[in-house]
Amino acid sequence: MNNGIRTIAVIGGGGFVGHELCSQLAARGYHLRIPTRHRERVKQGLLELPDAEVFACDVMSDAGLMSALQGCDAVINLVGILHERRSGDFDRVHGEFPRRVVEACKRLGIGRYVHMSALGASADAPSRYLRSRAAGETAAHAAAGEAVQMTVFRPSVIFGRGDSFLTLFASLSALPVVPLAGADVEFQPVWVDDVARAVVSSLDLPETIGQTYELGGPDVFHLRELVQKAARAAGHDPVIIGLPGPAAWLQAFVFEHLPGPIMTRDNLASMQVPNVCRQPWPALFAPGPQRLDAVLPSMFVASDAMARYRQRAAR
């Protein structure tokens, strides 16, 4: 750790990616500030990380955001949503919030910002989700100027223990038949540990400043193949039926009106474009990413996050 950074705020650190990222950062000796709306919902492993402050805070308010970033040398923003609870949530969370974070960094004299976006983010993308992701990147860059050094990551779908992708499909695969929208869409799933490793590495690499990196695993799969793999890892073998366009749209329409939707029409729109990287894994984040098949068998086995931390820290 020779980058002059001692204290890092990880916004969204209580989530799936944040949990792994904070574990790796703690193993490197960083002091962490991890704001969360609901501290009581945070996994015990995160609370037990050494030199980490996990505290209740609403970073969506200006006062809460400024408070959360006090005393930090760098900020990592992992905040993102797949579904809107109310109209405009994508714009507020993905489009406006990154700008507010960078502006707070400038006011507090914080010179390093790492932003987690999404593969496929583009102003002309087919979904509001992806367009809002692109808007957030643009707004953050504009706000940063030369005052804040910024790096952007665009991962494909991220998998690992407790994810909301393969774990969900493994649960659904207990059904004898799984009707599947977007069955032939291509994804390049990337392991959460590899995503976290790239983010941690970027803090030590000045050449990452001002850059945007796409992150994907070594293999590309159709969604149908991913569901089959998750099902078999969970001990199931359902019949998977790909749904044609109108049926897929109807399924998404029904699902988005259920509590805790697993699919929406906007999700379906995102799948109109392949979720595949244009370039290979960045060489400066070597070694390359793990294959899905190497990780999948361990995803449905209980794990001890603190044991993994101790292993990394050689304690």
Phi and psi restraints in degrees (value plus and minus 20) as a CYANA .aco file:
   2 ASN   PHI    -135.8   -95.8
   2 ASN   PSI       9.0    49.0
   3 ASN   PHI    -121.9   -81.9
   3 ASN   PSI     -16.0    24.0
   4 GLY   PHI      57.6    97.6
   4 GLY   PSI     -16.9    23.1
   5 ILE   PHI    -117.9   -77.9
   5 ILE   PSI     106.8   146.8
   6 ARG   PHI    -134.7   -94.7
   6 ARG   PSI     -66.2   -26.2
   7 THR   PHI    -135.0   -95.0
   7 THR   PSI     110.0   150.0
   8 ILE   PHI    -145.2  -105.2
   8 ILE   PSI     110.5   150.5
   9 ALA   PHI    -110.2   -70.2
   9 ALA   PSI     107.6   147.6
  10 VAL   PHI    -132.5   -92.5
  10 VAL   PSI      80.0   120.0
  11 ILE   PHI    -103.1   -63.1
  11 ILE   PSI     104.5   144.5
  12 GLY   PHI      68.5   108.5
  12 GLY   PSI      -5.0    35.0
  13 GLY   PHI     -87.8   -47.8
  13 GLY   PSI     -35.9     4.1
  14 GLY   PHI    -104.2   -64.2
  14 GLY   PSI     -22.2    17.8
  15 GLY   PHI    -109.0   -69.0
  15 GLY   PSI    -190.9  -150.9
  16 PHE   PHI     -79.8   -39.8
  16 PHE   PSI     -74.9   -34.9
  17 VAL   PHI     -88.8   -48.8
  17 VAL   PSI     -60.1   -20.1
  18 GLY   PHI     -79.5   -39.5
  18 GLY   PSI     -57.8   -17.8
  19 HIS   PHI     -80.8   -40.8
  19 HIS   PSI     -66.1   -26.1
  20 GLU   PHI     -90.0   -50.0
  20 GLU   PSI     -61.7   -21.7
  21 LEU   PHI     -81.6   -41.6
  21 LEU   PSI     -65.4   -25.4
  22 CYS   PHI     -84.0   -44.0
  22 CYS   PSI     -56.2   -16.2
  23 SER   PHI     -81.0   -41.0
  23 SER   PSI     -63.9   -23.9
  24 GLN   PHI     -90.2   -50.2
  24 GLN   PSI     -58.9   -18.9
  25 LEU   PHI     -84.3   -44.3
  25 LEU   PSI     -61.9   -21.9
  26 ALA   PHI     -82.6   -42.6
  26 ALA   PSI     -59.0   -19.0
  27 ALA   PHI     -85.0   -45.0
  27 ALA   PSI     -43.5    -3.5
  28 ARG   PHI    -106.1   -66.1
  28 ARG   PSI     -25.4    14.6
  29 GLY   PHI      74.2   114.2
  29 GLY   PSI      -9.6    30.4
  30 TYR   PHI     -94.6   -54.6
  30 TYR   PSI     128.6   168.6
  31 HIS   PHI    -107.7   -67.7
  31 HIS   PSI     109.8   149.8
  32 LEU   PHI    -134.3   -94.3
  32 LEU   PSI     119.1   159.1
  33 ARG   PHI    -135.6   -95.6
  33 ARG   PSI      98.9   138.9
  34 ILE   PHI    -143.8  -103.8
  34 ILE   PSI      74.0   114.0
  35 PRO   PHI     -97.8   -57.8
  35 PRO   PSI     124.8   164.8
  36 THR   PHI    -171.2  -131.2
  36 THR   PSI     125.1   165.1
  37 ARG   PHI     -89.0   -49.0
  37 ARG   PSI     -54.5   -14.5
  38 HIS   PHI    -148.5  -108.5
  38 HIS   PSI      67.6   107.6
  39 ARG   PHI     -81.8   -41.8
  39 ARG   PSI     -51.1   -11.1
  40 GLU   PHI     -88.6   -48.6
  40 GLU   PSI     -35.7     4.3
  41 ARG   PHI    -114.1   -74.1
  41 ARG   PSI     -26.4    13.6
  42 VAL   PHI     -91.9   -51.9
  42 VAL   PSI     121.2   161.2
  43 LYS   PHI     -83.7   -43.7
  43 LYS   PSI     123.8   163.8
  44 GLN   PHI     -77.6   -37.6
  44 GLN   PSI     -56.4   -16.4
  45 GLY   PHI     -78.2   -38.2
  45 GLY   PSI     -55.6   -15.6
  46 LEU   PHI     -90.3   -50.3
  46 LEU   PSI     -60.7   -20.7
  47 LEU   PHI     -85.0   -45.0
  47 LEU   PSI     -45.7    -5.7
  48 GLU   PHI    -111.1   -71.1
  48 GLU   PSI     -23.6    16.4
  49 LEU   PHI     -84.4   -44.4
  49 LEU   PSI     116.1   156.1
  50 PRO   PHI     -90.2   -50.2
  50 PRO   PSI     126.9   166.9
  51 ASP   PHI      37.7    77.7
  51 ASP   PSI      16.8    56.8
  52 ALA   PHI    -146.5  -106.5
  52 ALA   PSI     107.9   147.9
  53 GLU   PHI    -119.2   -79.2
  53 GLU   PSI      96.2   136.2
  54 VAL   PHI    -129.5   -89.5
  54 VAL   PSI      95.4   135.4
  55 PHE   PHI    -159.2  -119.2
  55 PHE   PSI     130.7   170.7
  56 ALA   PHI     -92.8   -52.8
  56 ALA   PSI     109.1   149.1
  57 CYS   PHI    -186.1  -146.1
  57 CYS   PSI     117.9   157.9
  58 ASP   PHI    -118.2   -78.2
  58 ASP   PSI      75.5   115.5
  59 VAL   PHI     -93.4   -53.4
  59 VAL   PSI     -28.9    11.1
  60 MET   PHI     -95.7   -55.7
  60 MET   PSI     -34.2     5.8
  61 SER   PHI    -112.4   -72.4
  61 SER   PSI     128.4   168.4
  62 ASP   PHI     -81.2   -41.2
  62 ASP   PSI     -62.9   -22.9
  63 ALA   PHI     -84.9   -44.9
  63 ALA   PSI     -62.6   -22.6
  64 GLY   PHI     -84.1   -44.1
  64 GLY   PSI     -60.3   -20.3
  65 LEU   PHI     -84.5   -44.5
  65 LEU   PSI     -66.8   -26.8
  66 MET   PHI     -81.8   -41.8
  66 MET   PSI     -60.5   -20.5
  67 SER   PHI     -83.6   -43.6
  67 SER   PSI     -62.2   -22.2
  68 ALA   PHI     -84.5   -44.5
  68 ALA   PSI     -51.7   -11.7
  69 LEU   PHI    -113.3   -73.3
  69 LEU   PSI     -22.7    17.3
  70 GLN   PHI     -77.5   -37.5
  70 GLN   PSI     112.7   152.7
  71 GLY   PHI      58.2    98.2
  71 GLY   PSI     -10.4    29.6
  72 CYS   PHI    -114.6   -74.6
  72 CYS   PSI     133.7   173.7
  73 ASP   PHI    -122.1   -82.1
  73 ASP   PSI     -40.3    -0.3
  74 ALA   PHI    -171.7  -131.7
  74 ALA   PSI     136.6   176.6
  75 VAL   PHI    -152.0  -112.0
  75 VAL   PSI     113.9   153.9
  76 ILE   PHI    -136.5   -96.5
  76 ILE   PSI     102.7   142.7
  77 ASN   PHI    -126.9   -86.9
  77 ASN   PSI      91.0   131.0
  78 LEU   PHI    -126.1   -86.1
  78 LEU   PSI     -15.8    24.2
  79 VAL   PHI     -85.8   -45.8
  79 VAL   PSI     110.2   150.2
  80 GLY   PHI    -186.6  -146.6
  80 GLY   PSI     133.4   173.4
  81 ILE   PHI    -151.8  -111.8
  81 ILE   PSI     127.9   167.9
  82 LEU   PHI    -115.2   -75.2
  82 LEU   PSI     -43.8    -3.8
  83 HIS   PHI    -152.0  -112.0
  83 HIS   PSI     123.2   163.2
  84 GLU   PHI    -106.9   -66.9
  84 GLU   PSI     112.7   152.7
  85 ARG   PHI    -104.0   -64.0
  85 ARG   PSI     -49.4    -9.4
  86 ARG   PHI    -163.4  -123.4
  86 ARG   PSI     139.0   179.0
  87 SER   PHI     -79.1   -39.1
  87 SER   PSI     114.8   154.8
  88 GLY   PHI      73.7   113.7
  88 GLY   PSI     -23.1    16.9
  89 ASP   PHI     -81.5   -41.5
  89 ASP   PSI     -59.7   -19.7
  90 PHE   PHI     -79.1   -39.1
  90 PHE   PSI     -65.5   -25.5
  91 ASP   PHI     -84.5   -44.5
  91 ASP   PSI     -61.2   -21.2
  92 ARG   PHI     -87.5   -47.5
  92 ARG   PSI     -65.5   -25.5
  93 VAL   PHI    -101.2   -61.2
  93 VAL   PSI     -64.2   -24.2
  94 HIS   PHI    -113.7   -73.7
  94 HIS   PSI     -56.4   -16.4
  95 GLY   PHI    -106.4   -66.4
  95 GLY   PSI     -67.6   -27.6
  96 GLU   PHI    -112.8   -72.8
  96 GLU   PSI     -58.6   -18.6
  97 PHE   PHI     -80.8   -40.8
  97 PHE   PSI     -62.9   -22.9
  98 PRO   PHI     -77.3   -37.3
  98 PRO   PSI     -59.9   -19.9
  99 ARG   PHI     -81.8   -41.8
  99 ARG   PSI     -62.5   -22.5
 100 ARG   PHI     -84.2   -44.2
 100 ARG   PSI     -57.6   -17.6
 101 VAL   PHI     -83.9   -43.9
 101 VAL   PSI     -66.2   -26.2
 102 VAL   PHI     -85.1   -45.1
 102 VAL   PSI     -60.5   -20.5
 103 GLU   PHI     -83.5   -43.5
 103 GLU   PSI     -57.2   -17.2
 104 ALA   PHI     -85.1   -45.1
 104 ALA   PSI     -59.6   -19.6
 105 CYS   PHI     -78.4   -38.4
 105 CYS   PSI     -64.3   -24.3
 106 LYS   PHI     -82.9   -42.9
 106 LYS   PSI     -63.2   -23.2
 107 ARG   PHI     -85.2   -45.2
 107 ARG   PSI     -52.1   -12.1
 108 LEU   PHI    -115.1   -75.1
 108 LEU   PSI     -20.9    19.1
 109 GLY   PHI      55.2    95.2
 109 GLY   PSI       6.1    46.1
 110 ILE   PHI    -108.5   -68.5
 110 ILE   PSI     103.6   143.6
 111 GLY   PHI    -120.6   -80.6
 111 GLY   PSI     -19.7    20.3
 112 ARG   PHI    -152.9  -112.9
 112 ARG   PSI     110.1   150.1
 113 TYR   PHI    -157.6  -117.6
 113 TYR   PSI     107.9   147.9
 114 VAL   PHI    -136.2   -96.2
 114 VAL   PSI     108.4   148.4
 115 HIS   PHI    -138.0   -98.0
 115 HIS   PSI     105.6   145.6
 116 MET   PHI    -114.5   -74.5
 116 MET   PSI      96.3   136.3
 117 SER   PHI    -131.0   -91.0
 117 SER   PSI    -160.1  -120.1
 118 ALA   PHI    -170.6  -130.6
 118 ALA   PSI     123.6   163.6
 119 LEU   PHI     -82.0   -42.0
 119 LEU   PSI     112.9   152.9
 120 GLY   PHI      76.2   116.2
 120 GLY   PSI     -22.4    17.6
 121 ALA   PHI     -79.7   -39.7
 121 ALA   PSI     106.9   146.9
 122 SER   PHI    -184.5  -144.5
 122 SER   PSI     126.3   166.3
 123 ALA   PHI     -84.4   -44.4
 123 ALA   PSI     -44.0    -4.0
 124 ASP   PHI    -131.2   -91.2
 124 ASP   PSI       3.5    43.5
 125 ALA   PHI     -86.0   -46.0
 125 ALA   PSI     138.2   178.2
 126 PRO   PHI     -96.7   -56.7
 126 PRO   PSI     -31.8     8.2
 127 SER   PHI    -140.1  -100.1
 127 SER   PSI     132.9   172.9
 128 ARG   PHI     -84.2   -44.2
 128 ARG   PSI     -54.8   -14.8
 129 TYR   PHI     -76.6   -36.6
 129 TYR   PSI     -73.3   -33.3
 130 LEU   PHI     -89.2   -49.2
 130 LEU   PSI     -56.4   -16.4
 131 ARG   PHI     -85.3   -45.3
 131 ARG   PSI     -58.8   -18.8
 132 SER   PHI     -88.0   -48.0
 132 SER   PSI     -54.6   -14.6
 133 ARG   PHI     -81.8   -41.8
 133 ARG   PSI     -63.7   -23.7
 134 ALA   PHI     -84.8   -44.8
 134 ALA   PSI     -60.8   -20.8
 135 ALA   PHI     -81.6   -41.6
 135 ALA   PSI     -58.4   -18.4
 136 GLY   PHI     -85.1   -45.1
 136 GLY   PSI     -61.7   -21.7
 137 GLU   PHI     -80.3   -40.3
 137 GLU   PSI     -67.7   -27.7
 138 THR   PHI     -81.4   -41.4
 138 THR   PSI     -65.0   -25.0
 139 ALA   PHI     -85.4   -45.4
 139 ALA   PSI     -59.5   -19.5
 140 ALA   PHI     -86.3   -46.3
 140 ALA   PSI     -63.1   -23.1
 141 HIS   PHI     -81.3   -41.3
 141 HIS   PSI     -63.1   -23.1
 142 ALA   PHI     -83.3   -43.3
 142 ALA   PSI     -60.0   -20.0
 143 ALA   PHI     -91.6   -51.6
 143 ALA   PSI     -54.2   -14.2
 144 ALA   PHI     -87.4   -47.4
 144 ALA   PSI     -61.9   -21.9
 145 GLY   PHI      32.5    72.5
 145 GLY   PSI    -151.9  -111.9
 146 GLU   PHI    -121.1   -81.1
 146 GLU   PSI     -21.2    18.8
 147 ALA   PHI    -102.0   -62.0
 147 ALA   PSI     -49.7    -9.7
 148 VAL   PHI    -144.7  -104.7
 148 VAL   PSI     105.4   145.4
 149 GLN   PHI    -104.0   -64.0
 149 GLN   PSI     102.5   142.5
 150 MET   PHI    -143.5  -103.5
 150 MET   PSI     120.6   160.6
 151 THR   PHI    -150.6  -110.6
 151 THR   PSI     118.2   158.2
 152 VAL   PHI    -137.2   -97.2
 152 VAL   PSI     117.4   157.4
 153 PHE   PHI    -137.8   -97.8
 153 PHE   PSI     116.2   156.2
 154 ARG   PHI    -142.2  -102.2
 154 ARG   PSI      69.8   109.8
 155 PRO   PHI    -102.5   -62.5
 155 PRO   PSI     131.7   171.7
 156 SER   PHI     -91.6   -51.6
 156 SER   PSI    -189.7  -149.7
 157 VAL   PHI     -80.6   -40.6
 157 VAL   PSI     112.9   152.9
 158 ILE   PHI    -119.9   -79.9
 158 ILE   PSI     111.2   151.2
 159 PHE   PHI    -139.8   -99.8
 159 PHE   PSI     139.9   179.9
 160 GLY   PHI     138.6   178.6
 160 GLY   PSI     158.2   198.2
 161 ARG   PHI     -77.5   -37.5
 161 ARG   PSI     107.2   147.2
 162 GLY   PHI      60.6   100.6
 162 GLY   PSI      -5.9    34.1
 163 ASP   PHI     -90.9   -50.9
 163 ASP   PSI     153.1   193.1
 164 SER   PHI    -127.7   -87.7
 164 SER   PSI      -1.5    38.5
 165 PHE   PHI    -138.0   -98.0
 165 PHE   PSI    -100.3   -60.3
 166 LEU   PHI     -85.9   -45.9
 166 LEU   PSI     -55.5   -15.5
 167 THR   PHI     -83.1   -43.1
 167 THR   PSI     -59.2   -19.2
 168 LEU   PHI     -83.9   -43.9
 168 LEU   PSI     -66.4   -26.4
 169 PHE   PHI     -86.1   -46.1
 169 PHE   PSI     -53.0   -13.0
 170 ALA   PHI     -83.0   -43.0
 170 ALA   PSI     -57.8   -17.8
 171 SER   PHI     -88.0   -48.0
 171 SER   PSI     -63.9   -23.9
 172 LEU   PHI     -86.0   -46.0
 172 LEU   PSI     -46.5    -6.5
 173 SER   PHI     -92.1   -52.1
 173 SER   PSI     -24.1    15.9
 174 ALA   PHI     -88.6   -48.6
 174 ALA   PSI     -38.1     1.9
 175 LEU   PHI     -93.5   -53.5
 175 LEU   PSI     130.1   170.1
 176 PRO   PHI     -88.4   -48.4
 176 PRO   PSI     -50.1   -10.1
 177 VAL   PHI    -151.0  -111.0
 177 VAL   PSI     113.2   153.2
 178 VAL   PHI    -139.3   -99.3
 178 VAL   PSI      84.4   124.4
 179 PRO   PHI     -95.0   -55.0
 179 PRO   PSI     109.3   149.3
 180 LEU   PHI    -148.0  -108.0
 180 LEU   PSI      95.7   135.7
 181 ALA   PHI     -95.7   -55.7
 181 ALA   PSI     123.5   163.5
 182 GLY   PHI      47.5    87.5
 182 GLY   PSI      10.6    50.6
 183 ALA   PHI     -79.5   -39.5
 183 ALA   PSI     -48.4    -8.4
 184 ASP   PHI    -121.8   -81.8
 184 ASP   PSI     -11.4    28.6
 185 VAL   PHI     -92.4   -52.4
 185 VAL   PSI     121.6   161.6
 186 GLU   PHI    -111.4   -71.4
 186 GLU   PSI     116.3   156.3
 187 PHE   PHI    -149.2  -109.2
 187 PHE   PSI     136.3   176.3
 188 GLN   PHI    -146.6  -106.6
 188 GLN   PSI      49.3    89.3
 189 PRO   PHI     -79.6   -39.6
 189 PRO   PSI     120.2   160.2
 190 VAL   PHI    -145.2  -105.2
 190 VAL   PSI     117.5   157.5
 191 TRP   PHI     -89.5   -49.5
 191 TRP   PSI     116.9   156.9
 192 VAL   PHI     -77.9   -37.9
 192 VAL   PSI     -56.4   -16.4
 193 ASP   PHI     -82.0   -42.0
 193 ASP   PSI     -57.2   -17.2
 194 ASP   PHI     -92.0   -52.0
 194 ASP   PSI     -58.2   -18.2
 195 VAL   PHI     -82.0   -42.0
 195 VAL   PSI     -67.6   -27.6
 196 ALA   PHI     -81.2   -41.2
 196 ALA   PSI     -60.5   -20.5
 197 ARG   PHI     -82.1   -42.1
 197 ARG   PSI     -60.0   -20.0
 198 ALA   PHI     -84.9   -44.9
 198 ALA   PSI     -62.2   -22.2
 199 VAL   PHI     -83.5   -43.5
 199 VAL   PSI     -66.6   -26.6
 200 VAL   PHI     -81.1   -41.1
 200 VAL   PSI     -63.7   -23.7
 201 SER   PHI     -82.0   -42.0
 201 SER   PSI     -56.1   -16.1
 202 SER   PHI     -81.2   -41.2
 202 SER   PSI     -47.3    -7.3
 203 LEU   PHI     -86.2   -46.2
 203 LEU   PSI     -44.7    -4.7
 204 ASP   PHI    -117.4   -77.4
 204 ASP   PSI     -22.2    17.8
 205 LEU   PHI    -136.9   -96.9
 205 LEU   PSI      80.2   120.2
 206 PRO   PHI     -79.9   -39.9
 206 PRO   PSI     -44.4    -4.4
 207 GLU   PHI     -89.5   -49.5
 207 GLU   PSI     -30.9     9.1
 208 THR   PHI    -103.0   -63.0
 208 THR   PSI     -31.2     8.8
 209 ILE   PHI     -86.6   -46.6
 209 ILE   PSI     110.5   150.5
 210 GLY   PHI      61.4   101.4
 210 GLY   PSI     -14.9    25.1
 211 GLN   PHI    -126.0   -86.0
 211 GLN   PSI     138.2   178.2
 212 THR   PHI    -142.1  -102.1
 212 THR   PSI     109.8   149.8
 213 TYR   PHI    -141.6  -101.6
 213 TYR   PSI     107.9   147.9
 214 GLU   PHI    -106.8   -66.8
 214 GLU   PSI     115.4   155.4
 215 LEU   PHI    -142.7  -102.7
 215 LEU   PSI     101.6   141.6
 216 GLY   PHI    -163.0  -123.0
 216 GLY   PSI     140.4   180.4
 217 GLY   PHI     -94.2   -54.2
 217 GLY   PSI     159.7   199.7
 218 PRO   PHI     -95.6   -55.6
 218 PRO   PSI     -32.8     7.2
 219 ASP   PHI    -147.2  -107.2
 219 ASP   PSI     127.9   167.9
 220 VAL   PHI    -128.3   -88.3
 220 VAL   PSI     113.7   153.7
 221 PHE   PHI    -150.3  -110.3
 221 PHE   PSI     130.4   170.4
 222 HIS   PHI     -95.6   -55.6
 222 HIS   PSI     131.8   171.8
 223 LEU   PHI     -75.8   -35.8
 223 LEU   PSI     -58.1   -18.1
 224 ARG   PHI     -76.6   -36.6
 224 ARG   PSI     -63.0   -23.0
 225 GLU   PHI     -85.0   -45.0
 225 GLU   PSI     -59.3   -19.3
 226 LEU   PHI     -85.1   -45.1
 226 LEU   PSI     -61.2   -21.2
 227 VAL   PHI     -84.6   -44.6
 227 VAL   PSI     -61.1   -21.1
 228 GLN   PHI     -81.3   -41.3
 228 GLN   PSI     -63.3   -23.3
 229 LYS   PHI     -84.8   -44.8
 229 LYS   PSI     -63.6   -23.6
 230 ALA   PHI     -84.2   -44.2
 230 ALA   PSI     -60.5   -20.5
 231 ALA   PHI     -81.9   -41.9
 231 ALA   PSI     -66.6   -26.6
 232 ARG   PHI     -86.7   -46.7
 232 ARG   PSI     -57.0   -17.0
 233 ALA   PHI     -84.0   -44.0
 233 ALA   PSI     -48.9    -8.9
 234 ALA   PHI    -111.3   -71.3
 234 ALA   PSI     -17.7    22.3
 235 GLY   PHI      65.3   105.3
 235 GLY   PSI       3.8    43.8
 236 HIS   PHI    -139.4   -99.4
 236 HIS   PSI     142.8   182.8
 237 ASP   PHI    -167.5  -127.5
 237 ASP   PSI      47.5    87.5
 238 PRO   PHI     -98.4   -58.4
 238 PRO   PSI     144.7   184.7
 239 VAL   PHI    -106.2   -66.2
 239 VAL   PSI     105.2   145.2
 240 ILE   PHI    -124.4   -84.4
 240 ILE   PSI     102.6   142.6
 241 ILE   PHI    -133.8   -93.8
 241 ILE   PSI      93.9   133.9
 242 GLY   PHI     -90.6   -50.6
 242 GLY   PSI     113.0   153.0
 243 LEU   PHI    -113.6   -73.6
 243 LEU   PSI     115.0   155.0
 244 PRO   PHI     -89.7   -49.7
 244 PRO   PSI     149.0   189.0
 245 GLY   PHI     -65.1   -25.1
 245 GLY   PSI     -79.6   -39.6
 246 PRO   PHI     -81.0   -41.0
 246 PRO   PSI     -59.6   -19.6
 247 ALA   PHI     -88.5   -48.5
 247 ALA   PSI     -57.3   -17.3
 248 ALA   PHI     -84.6   -44.6
 248 ALA   PSI     -62.3   -22.3
 249 TRP   PHI     -82.2   -42.2
 249 TRP   PSI     -62.5   -22.5
 250 LEU   PHI     -84.3   -44.3
 250 LEU   PSI     -62.8   -22.8
 251 GLN   PHI     -79.8   -39.8
 251 GLN   PSI     -65.9   -25.9
 252 ALA   PHI     -83.2   -43.2
 252 ALA   PSI     -59.3   -19.3
 253 PHE   PHI     -81.2   -41.2
 253 PHE   PSI     -64.0   -24.0
 254 VAL   PHI     -87.2   -47.2
 254 VAL   PSI     -66.3   -26.3
 255 PHE   PHI     -82.8   -42.8
 255 PHE   PSI     -56.2   -16.2
 256 GLU   PHI     -91.9   -51.9
 256 GLU   PSI     -31.9     8.1
 257 HIS   PHI    -118.6   -78.6
 257 HIS   PSI     -15.5    24.5
 258 LEU   PHI    -109.6   -69.6
 258 LEU   PSI     134.6   174.6
 259 PRO   PHI     -81.7   -41.7
 259 PRO   PSI     113.6   153.6
 260 GLY   PHI      39.4    79.4
 260 GLY   PSI      42.6    82.6
 261 PRO   PHI     -78.6   -38.6
 261 PRO   PSI     121.1   161.1
 262 ILE   PHI    -120.1   -80.1
 262 ILE   PSI     -29.4    10.6
 263 MET   PHI    -179.2  -139.2
 263 MET   PSI     119.2   159.2
 264 THR   PHI    -150.8  -110.8
 264 THR   PSI     149.1   189.1
 265 ARG   PHI     -84.9   -44.9
 265 ARG   PSI     -50.3   -10.3
 266 ASP   PHI     -90.4   -50.4
 266 ASP   PSI     -57.5   -17.5
 267 ASN   PHI     -77.9   -37.9
 267 ASN   PSI     -63.1   -23.1
 268 LEU   PHI     -83.2   -43.2
 268 LEU   PSI     -58.3   -18.3
 269 ALA   PHI     -83.4   -43.4
 269 ALA   PSI     -57.8   -17.8
 270 SER   PHI     -79.6   -39.6
 270 SER   PSI     -51.9   -11.9
 271 MET   PHI    -101.6   -61.6
 271 MET   PSI     -12.3    27.7
 272 GLN   PHI     -94.4   -54.4
 272 GLN   PSI     -36.4     3.6
 273 VAL   PHI    -140.5  -100.5
 273 VAL   PSI     122.1   162.1
 274 PRO   PHI     -80.1   -40.1
 274 PRO   PSI     119.7   159.7
 275 ASN   PHI    -114.0   -74.0
 275 ASN   PSI      44.9    84.9
 276 VAL   PHI    -149.3  -109.3
 276 VAL   PSI     118.0   158.0
 277 CYS   PHI     -90.8   -50.8
 277 CYS   PSI     127.3   167.3
 278 ARG   PHI    -104.5   -64.5
 278 ARG   PSI     -40.2    -0.2
 279 GLN   PHI    -148.1  -108.1
 279 GLN   PSI     137.5   177.5
 280 PRO   PHI     -89.2   -49.2
 280 PRO   PSI     152.8   192.8
 281 TRP   PHI     -73.5   -33.5
 281 TRP   PSI     110.7   150.7
 282 PRO   PHI     -78.3   -38.3
 282 PRO   PSI     108.8   148.8
 283 ALA   PHI     -83.2   -43.2
 283 ALA   PSI     -49.5    -9.5
 284 LEU   PHI     -91.8   -51.8
 284 LEU   PSI     -30.0    10.0
 285 PHE   PHI    -124.2   -84.2
 285 PHE   PSI       8.0    48.0
 286 ALA   PHI     -81.2   -41.2
 286 ALA   PSI     131.4   171.4
 287 PRO   PHI     -93.7   -53.7
 287 PRO   PSI     148.8   188.8
 288 GLY   PHI     -87.0   -47.0
 288 GLY   PSI     152.8   192.8
 289 PRO   PHI     -94.6   -54.6
 289 PRO   PSI     136.5   176.5
 290 GLN   PHI     -92.7   -52.7
 290 GLN   PSI     129.0   169.0
 291 ARG   PHI     -96.2   -56.2
 291 ARG   PSI     126.7   166.7
 292 LEU   PHI     -76.3   -36.3
 292 LEU   PSI     -64.1   -24.1
 293 ASP   PHI     -83.4   -43.4
 293 ASP   PSI     -44.1    -4.1
 294 ALA   PHI     -98.8   -58.8
 294 ALA   PSI     -44.6    -4.6
 295 VAL   PHI    -120.2   -80.2
 295 VAL   PSI     -53.9   -13.9
 296 LEU   PHI     -72.4   -32.4
 296 LEU   PSI     -62.6   -22.6
 297 PRO   PHI     -79.5   -39.5
 297 PRO   PSI     -47.1    -7.1
 298 SER   PHI    -110.1   -70.1
 298 SER   PSI     -25.9    14.1
 299 MET   PHI     -90.6   -50.6
 299 MET   PSI     -45.7    -5.7
 300 PHE   PHI    -127.5   -87.5
 300 PHE   PSI       4.8    44.8
 301 VAL   PHI    -134.2   -94.2
 301 VAL   PSI     115.4   155.4
 302 ALA   PHI     -77.6   -37.6
 302 ALA   PSI     121.4   161.4
 303 SER   PHI    -150.0  -110.0
 303 SER   PSI     138.5   178.5
 304 ASP   PHI    -131.1   -91.1
 304 ASP   PSI      85.0   125.0
 305 ALA   PHI     -81.9   -41.9
 305 ALA   PSI     -58.1   -18.1
 306 MET   PHI     -87.4   -47.4
 306 MET   PSI     -54.0   -14.0
 307 ALA   PHI     -83.1   -43.1
 307 ALA   PSI     -59.1   -19.1
 308 ARG   PHI     -87.2   -47.2
 308 ARG   PSI     -57.4   -17.4
 309 TYR   PHI     -82.8   -42.8
 309 TYR   PSI     -66.5   -26.5
 310 ARG   PHI     -82.9   -42.9
 310 ARG   PSI     -55.8   -15.8
 311 GLN   PHI     -85.0   -45.0
 311 GLN   PSI     -63.6   -23.6
 312 ARG   PHI     -85.4   -45.4
 312 ARG   PSI     -58.8   -18.8
 313 ALA   PHI    -104.0   -64.0
 313 ALA   PSI     -21.1    18.9
 314 ALA   PHI      37.7    77.7
 314 ALA   PSI      24.0    64.0
